[in-house]
Amino acid sequence: MSPESKPAVTVLSGFLGAGKTTVLRHLLRQTEGERWALVVNDVGSINMDARLLKGEALGDGAQVYELGQGCICCSIRDDLAETVCRLAAEGSYHRILVETTGVAEPRAIAGLFVNKNLFGRSVDDFTRLDALVTVVDAADFGRRWRGHSGPRQAASGPRDLVELLFEQVECADLIVLNKSDLAAPRELDELETGLRGLNAGAEILRTELGQVPREWILGRSLFARERTLAAARWISELNTAAAPAPAAPRPARPSAARVEPDYTARYGLRSFLFHARQPFAQARLDALLRDGLPGILRAKGLLWIAERPDETAFLSLTGSTTRIDWLSWWWAALIENGKARPEERPEPIRRLWVEPHGDRRQELVLIGSGYDEPRLRSALEACLLPAPLPLRSGNRDLSPST
């Protein structure tokens, strides 16, 4: 299919109660002679949003399609892909609008469009992803954001809801700041500053009662894979840090290299990259994170933990909650244990390789305001241990840990 013949797809995400359905109802009264298909997802056994929309006096040519119980970014991904591809293949619709559940992650949905399946096809072969739109309840988001302060707790099991809220705005082309009339002007300004600090590439629109003119959202070709999927500030800054640079002597001590994008002064939040080639002591790091990092709103990145030296850990800090997940194995561990050969290393791994510990490292982006960077750097460095000599027994079990 030529790009011109593919129907444009707009995905509306946003937490429960943000007003996605209200925005959608307003848009659907602006079809202006076009035929639109609306795909509605709900996690409940009864798709209440679809029932509501089917009962509305929609614009001419608007048709509602329900997806079954489950979330389209995890348990029913294939249902969404098949539905969107079928609607596109029918050739009857100018636009397809997808309303996600309140707990859906836009990044996972975008992956359906841009990533190839086992047969080398993607949803993008049949449609054109026009924009990822996140609807935010201005008053509720602000309360949740401001309310996450104080003692920090380690998270296990389901993720903290604030982390989901952050991820929904970090992967968006357009943020609709809905219910703006329910927040004070100063609170709105502070919230917008924070959102721009998390995702400087997204447009932000303030609305009341979900009243968004169609030309603000539809047909603007806002989605671009390289830009949108790397829009989160922590991703863009890790990418910047990983980019090839002229060779220079590597400092012997851990470093916290400042990353100062041009928009820092405009949007208020600052950030810095902490990098080290020594492992963290688990107990020291846990104690530091539990006590809190004053002024830090968001932190993400890779961890090298002394007690589990072969495994790559990933830190996600949001508000007062901290998660550490174990992702995979360091390439150095795979090579040391005979599970991979040095020549098999991908080029990005080769570029950051430093003997004797290979790709093992600390690489964290910390984002916040009003923080004392030297003090935070010293606190993180105090959690480090001397780097041990690499073990090369070739016999360690690299089966997944729990």
N, C-alpha and C positions, 0 to 999 in steps of 0.2 A: 504494500500500500504506500502511495506517495504521502509525504508529510501533510499536504493540503487536504487529502481525503480522510485522514485519521481524525476521529472525534477528539476534542480536547477534554482531558480529565482534570477536575479540580477536587482535591481531597480536603475535607474539613475535619480537623481534629480539635481536641480540647477536653478539659476535664469535665466530669459530671456537673451539670448545672451551669456551665459557662454560657450557654445560649446558642449552641450549634443549630438546633432545630429551629429556633426563632430566626436566626440568620438565614437559614435555608428557606423557610417559609416566605421570608421577605424577597429573597432572590427569585423564587419560583413564581412570583407575580410579575416578573420582569422578563419573561421569555421572548417577548417581542417577535412572535411568529416562528421562532426556532423550536425544534423538537429536542427536548432534554430527557435523559434517563437519570433517575435518582436511585442510587444503590444505598440502602440503609442497613446498618449493622447494629445489633444490640446483643448484650450478653444474656439477657433474660429469655425465658422460654416463650414469652410473648413479646414481639417486637413492637413496643409501645410507640416509638417514634414513627415507624412505618404506618401503624394504624392511624396515628394522628394526621400524618401527611396525606394519607389516602382519603381521609375525611374532609380535607381542605378543598376550597375552590381554587385549584391550581391554575397556572397559566395554560394557555392552549398548548397541547402537545407534550405536556409533562407527564411522565409515567414513572411510578414508584415500584422498585423491586426490593423485596426483602431478602436478607441473608439470614441463615439459620442461627441457632444459639451458639455463641462462642465469639471470640475476638478475632478480627480479620488479620491482625498482625501476628497471630500465633496459631490457634487451633483450626481456623478455617481459611487460611491463606489461599489454598487451592480454590475454594468456593469463590472468593473475590476475583481471582485471576480468570477463572472460567467464565464468570458472569460478565466481567468487563469485556473480555475478548469476544464473547458471543454477541453482546450488544453492539460492539464495534463492527463485527462481521456482518450484522444485519444491514448496516448502512442506512439506518433510519434516523439516527440521532446526530445532532450537531455537537452536543455536549453531554458529558457524563459527569454527574456530581456524586461523590462518595462521602457519606456521613459516617464517621467511625464511632466506635464505642468511646466512652469517656476515659478508658484505660488503655487506648491504643497508642502505639509509638509510631510517629510519622516516618522515622528512619526505616523501620521494618517494612512499612507499606511501600515506600519509595523503592525499596529493594526489589519488590515484585515487578516493577516497571523496568528497571535498568539492569538487573542481573539475569543472566541466561540460565535456563533450566538444563536438565540432563540432555535434552534434545536440541540444545542450542537456540532456544526461542525465549523471548520475554514478552511481557504484556506490551512493552513499547513497540513491538513489531506491528501491533494492531491499533494502538492509540498513541496519543501524545500527552504526557503529563504536563499540565499547564502550570499548576501551582500547588504547593503544600501550604494550607491556611490553618493557623492555630487560633482558636477563639479562646480568649482569656476573660474570666470574670474579674474585672478590675478590683472590686472591693474585696472579694474572697482571696484572690491571689496575693494582694497586698497584706491582708491579715495573716495568711499562712507564712508569707515571707518574713514579716516583722516578728511573728510569734516564734520562729525557730531560732532562739538564742538561749544561752545558758549552758549547763553541763552537757557534754556530748556523750552520745551512747553509740555503742557498736550495734550494727544491724545484722540480723540473720533472718532467713526465711524471706517473706514478701518484702519488696522494697518500700521505703518510705514514700508517701504520696507526694511530698514536695520534690523528691528526685524525679518522679514521673512528670510533674508540672514543669520542672526545668527542662527536661529532655523534649517535651512537646514544643517549647518555645525555642530551644536551641537548634531544632531542625525544622525551620519554617521559612518560607519565602515572604509570607505576609502574616502579621500578628494583628488580629482584630481585638482591640481593647474594649470589650463590651461592658455594658452597665456602667459606663463612665459617670453617669449622673449620680451613682450611689457612692462615689468616692470624692473626697475633697480635692480641689485643684492641686494643692501642694502634694497630696498623696499620689495623685496621678502623675505629676512631674517626676517624683521620686521613683515610682514604679517604672515609668517609661525609661528613665535613665538606667535603672537596673537591667531592664530587658535589652536595651541597646548594648549594655556591657556584656551580656551573655551571648547576644547574636547581633553583631553590628551590621550584618548584611540584610536583615529583614526590614521590610517596611512596616510601620506601625500606624494603625488607624483607630481613632477613638470613636466609639459609637454608643448609642443609647437604644435599647429595645431591639437590638439586632438590625437596625435599619442601615443597610449598606447598599449603595447604588451598585448595580451589576458591573459597571465599567471600572470600579475600584478593585474588583476581584477577578472577573472573568475575561478570558481572551488576552491576557497580558504577557503570556510566555515568560513567567517569572522563574520557573524551575530550570536550573542548570546543574547537572550532576556534580561537576567539580566544585561549584560554588556552594550549592545548597547543602550537600552532605558534609561539607567541611566548614559550615558556617559557625558552628559552635566555637566560641573563643578558645576553649581549651584545645580543640582539635587544630585550629589554625595555628596556634602558637607552638604546639608540639611539632606540627609539620614544618614550621619555620625553623625550629631548632634542629630538625633532622635534615634540613636541606644541605647539600654539599657546600662547603666553604673552603677558602684557601687554607692550606695546611699551616698549622701554628702549633707551637709547643703546648701540650696539654698540661693544665695545672696539676700539681701534685696533690693538692687538697681539694675537697669537695667545693663546688662552686654553685652560686645562685645567680645565674646570668639574667640580667634585667631584660625583659621584653616590653618595649614601649611602642605599640602601634600608634599611628597618627590620630586615631579616634579616642585615645585615652583621655586627653584633655577635654574633648568635647562631651564624653559620656560619663565621666566621673570615676568609673571603676579602674583600678590599676591591677597589674598582674606581674608575676615573675616566674621564671623557670628554675626549679631546683634540680641540679644534676650532680650525681656522685657515682664513683666506681667502688664503693664499699657497701657491704650489706647492712641493713637495719637489724638491730636486735628487736625481736618481736615484742618483748615485754616493755622495752623503752618506748617503742613507737606507739603501742597500745595506750600507755599511760599519757603520752603527749596528746594523742588524738582525743582521749577521754577528757582531759582537762580543757581542751579547746585551743583553737588557733585564733586569737583575737583579731577581728577585722576581716577574717577570711570567710567569704560567702560560698565559694565553690572551689573544689580542688579535684583534679583527676590526673591519673597517670600510672606509670609502671613502677613496681616495687621489686627490689631484690631483698628477700628475707633470709637471714642467716640460718634459721632453723629449718628452712625448706629451700636449700640453695639451688636446686635444679628447676624449680617451678617459677613461672612468671606470675606475679600477683598484680592485681589492678585495684587501685584506690579510687573510690568515688565518695566525695564529701559534699553534702548538701545541708545547709542549715545546721541542725544539731545532730544529724545522723551521719555515721560513717560506715561504709561497706568496704570490705576487702574480699575480692573474689579471686580464685585461682584459675588462670586461663589456660595455660599450656606449659610447654617446656622451653627453657632458654636453648637457643641453638648450640651454645657452648656445651650444655649438659648432654645434648643428643650426640655431639661429636665425641665428647669424652667417654661416653658409654657405648660407642660403636653403633649407635642407631642412625647416624648420618655421617656423610663425608664432608670435609671442608669445602670441596668444590661444589657441593650442592647448595651452599648458602646463597639466598637471594641477594641481589645487588644492594638493596637498602641495608641488609645485615652486614655485608662486607664493609660498607662505608663507615659504620659506627663501631666496627670490631676493634678492640684494644686488648692485647695480650697482657696478663695471662688468663683473663676471665671472660674474654670474648664479648658477647652482647649483654652480659649481666650488668645492670645499672639501675640507678634511681633516676627517674625522669618524670617530674611532677610539675604541672601548671597550677599555680595558686592565684585565685582571683578574689579581690575584695576592695575595701576602701578603709582608709584611716589606720592601716596596719603598720607595724614597725618591722620593716623587712630585715634589717640586720639581726634583730632579736629572734624573728622566726627562723632565719637561716641558722643561727647559733643553736636554737632548740632542735632543729632537724639534724644538724651535724652531731649533736650530743647523743643522738639515737644510733649513730653508726658504730660499727665494729671494724677493727682492722680486717682487710680482705684476706681470707685464708688462701693457701695454695690450692689450686684446683685438684680435685680427686680424679684420677684417671684409671680406676680399677677396671672399667669396662663391664662391670657385673651388676651395677645398681639397677634395681627394678624401677622402670619409668612408667609403670601403670598408673592410671589416675589416682590421686589421693582424694580423700574425703574431708 
